[in-house]
């Protein structure tokens, strides 16, 4: 089980801009500040300091390859050695577009590159694509680490909230939809338990469902009415078992019935099928 | 020239006018500093001249100063070819053009 969620807590994605020239950073800051949190570094060593302190907070690195102190190639070498090239997509910034230079960027580990002068649409597209790729990589890693590729890369695309918890109900990973469904969920806390993300009014029903799942291995849908928001939710818990038959993980799915999803019934049916399938294993 | 840059920053990149003016000032300051580095570089230190020209290209391209970018590319190519006459010519032309930018700034 992962100790940390697969991404930082919700909010704007954070982009790290590395360029020794004020004007270079200024242009990118102006282009990105509407959509992203922007932090800046003036050389490669500053980039490495930031990456060492909180790499999970960086969604994408925009890296000028020509910088003093330590250039972009030095940064990419550090990232490669520390396994960061897959998790933090790096877009190399180049001013001279010779093929050898581009190939060198790719070989060093850059996910992409962009040339000056910038095309803002292309830049934003490349950043979005980079973030999407790194998320997918994070999801794959979760799968490789034992939770399984149950929902894999489609996790965020589903109009249902999904979360994984360990056998002690501590939530480890979750889809973005959890925050739309339960806006107060997690509230910035890591290692929150399942019980902590639901409002007090529906808590007895949630606790009962968890209890039945753990003790009786019964996965029945729970219907919850959230008084404050007026939402009606359907909650399913599914237990994943280890080789000894003990519960290793709990998967929770929440369908918001107040939202008009055309595929909601199909999803509910599919979730029930999955639940039955898991117990049958 | 200045207007072209501001138009590029606001029109093509969609940067608001206040930020664009700040960026233009930053560009002029940065370019001026690097021009000083070019003047201090040894005439036959082609690696250093290429490094400087690369920086020129980056700044100019970023803000859409195409005239300075083209001259900087010429400087870069001249240094790559170790053509001292062309390097000197390109450096003088860049200095001259930068001077015109400075006049507009005032």
Interface residues (C-beta under 8 A of the other chain):
Chain A: X21 X22 X23 X24 X26 X27 X30 X31 X64 X66 X95 X96 X115 X116 X117 X118 X120
Chain B: X8 X9 X12 X13 X14 X15 X16 X19 X20 X22 X23 X26 X27 X29 X30 X51 X54 X55 X57 X58 X59 X61 X62 X63 X64 X73 X76
